[in-house]
Every structure is written in structure tokens, then in C-alpha cells.
Amino acid sequence: MVIRQFEYLVALAREQHFGRAAQACHVTQPTLSAAIRQFEEELGAPIIERGHRYLGLTAQGKLALEHAHRVLAEVEELKRSVEALDHGVSGRLRIGVIPTALPIVSHLTTPFFARYPSVTVAVLSHTSQEIQRGIEEFELDAGLTYLDNEPLERVRARPIYVEEYAFLTPADGPYADRGALTWREAAEAQLCLLTPDMQNRRIIDGVFRSVGATPKPSVETNSIFNLVSHAASGHWSAIVPRQLLQFFGIPESTRALELIEPTARRSIGLIVADRDPPAPLARNLMAMPLPEVIVAGVMPSRQPSR
């Protein structure tokens, strides 16, 4: 049994409606229903009288509800006690990070660890959809993800930096003497792109659609570092975040060209669950001042190609 199952049961008994209970818990109705069913399996007894709608609690469910209220009261007291000892915060902070933001995350975790040395930090590479789901299902405490491309639900967000894009191409290739390339021209190149389940790829596809172009990548990968290695191999070009090149450099065998017409940018930031009271570790992470490297901009808005 887990705390969220108690929370869902209490909300369902209060709202007497699956949809309203899910909304109150800031989760989807299928998520709440699945958790209740799992709770029943773990108890080995039905706790909900089921029909076409919510019909009430069984005798076993009423007993479980009594215990749920007591457990949640103890958890709330624990939270208050922990908050009173913020200077000694400890625990495990789980952060889901989209692959394109992995080079940035250490600039957030390093000062956080310096302030809270008793906390352990787990940085997990996830797609934006996995991050949203992980926060909703209490498997992640925070996420570093896109803020302005696809809708985010039931979260609190803090912008961190703006992602821009560069065309990474072989130094001896057909585009090597160019300083800039239009997105329409880039669509005709031999491309290595991220897989369609990655939001970065959906962003790039959207930019191509905006200029009436459809790229046909010959290589797809779910690794941001594979984009760079394929461009360095001398056969493919790749569209990569400029921040990636800032932190890891431009491979000797490639050149980074500016992508124009249009200039594409997307905001990336921290998200945590929209719950009160907020989890202490997530709250403290969101309250941390941004490091100077991010405040100043992790990369100049323009960087000359080599």
C-alpha cells in the first residue's frame, strides 16, 4: 500500500464521484481508478460498491477509510515536522529530465546539494510525457522539461532557460561553407533526428511544417549524444540544441550553422506537482536561486560557426 491510495480513497469518499475525486487529487480518472483497484487487490477485498457510477463504500471500504484518515493525519504531521527542520532537509530528490536538458541539470543540482548535503539526488532521463506522468503518479518529485510547446497539467512551473537549435554538419559536406541555413534547406539534408516520441523531434517537425517542408531522416535515435556522433561520422547532419554544443564543444570534423527562417526557440523549466502543501524537497528546489551561468544565459543567442 502507498500513501496515494489512501489519498484517493479519502477523496473518493468525500466527492462520491470518480471524476471529481480525480480532479481533486490532480490526477486522471483512470489513474485514480487503477490505484483503487490495486488497493482492493492488496487488501483482498472490495472497498467500492460498483455500478455505472460510484455507489458508496463496502464494509471493508469503510474500515479502510478510517485507517486512511489516521495515516494521512500522521503523514501531514510528519510534513510539518520536516518543514520545521528545513535547514536539515534530507531524503531523495527524483528529477526527470528531458534528454536535451541533461547538460544543464548539473547547474541546478550542484548548488542544491551544496545547500542540502544530506539529500541524495536521482537524475533520470525521460521524455516529456514520462515526466508529466511520473509527477502525477508520485514517482518523480520534479521535472526539467519544455514549458511552452505541449500542454502541461496540474503542475507548477518555473522557467529556467530558452532552447535554440543549430545545424550540425560534416566539415567536408555540401553545407560546410555556409554560415547559416534555412529550415526549408535543412529538410533536404541527409538527417539524423531524434525519434518521434521525443518532444524535441515534435518541435523540429513543427518548425518544418511551418515552412511547408517535410524532412526524411535516414537515422533516428532516442539519444541526444547520438545526434552529435552521427554528424561527426561524416555522413549525416543533425539538428541539435545549441546548449549541447556549448557544454560539449563542436566536434573537430563538423561545423555548426545557424538555422534561420524562422529562428526557433522553446522555453525549458522546472515543474513540480500542483499540490498543497508542496513536497519539501520539490519546494526547496523550486526556490533555489538560479546559478549565474543560467542567469547570464547558458549560451549566447548567436555563436559564429567554425
Secondary structure, DSSP 8 states (H G I E B T S, - for coil): --HHHHHHHHHHHHH-SHHHHHHHTTS-HHHHHHHHHHHHHHHTS--EEESSSEEEE-HHHHHHHHHHHHHHHHHHHHHHHHHTTGGG--EEEEEEE-GGGHHHHHHHHHHHHHH-TTEEEEEEE--HHHHHHHHHTTS-SEEEEESSSS---SEEEEEEEEEEEEEEEETTSTTTT-SEEEHHHHTTS-EEEE-TTSHHHHHHHHHHHHTT-----SEEES-HHHHHHHHHTTS-EEEEEHHHHHHH---TTEEEEEEESS--EEEEEEEEE--SS--HHHHHHHHS---HHHHT-SS-S-----
